[in-house]
Amino acid sequence: MTDAPQPAQPAGVTAGECPLCGGPVTATADRCPDCGRSLLGVDGRPGPFSRRTLWWWAGGLLAIYLVVLAIVVATS
C-alpha cells in the first residue's frame, strides 16, 4: 500500500493540530479538514463573532422585544 504524496505547505504557514481529532491543520484554516470542527477562536484565530457584531445582534433583539411589547400593550 503506497501513501499518496502530501501537498507541501507554503513557506511561512505553520501547522497545528485539531483540538478534537488531532489532525493536522494549517494556521489559516477555519475548519479541520478531517473532522470538520470549527477552529474559530482556537490558537489565536479570531472568534466567530466580533464585538461589533454582538452589539448589532443585541440591538436587533432589543428592537424586536420593544415592538412585541408595544403590540401587547396596544391590544390589551
Secondary structure, DSSP 8 states (H G I E B T S, - for coil): ----------TT--EEE-TTT--EEETT-SB-TTT--B-TTSTT---SS-HHHHHHHHHHHHHHHHHHHHHHHHH-
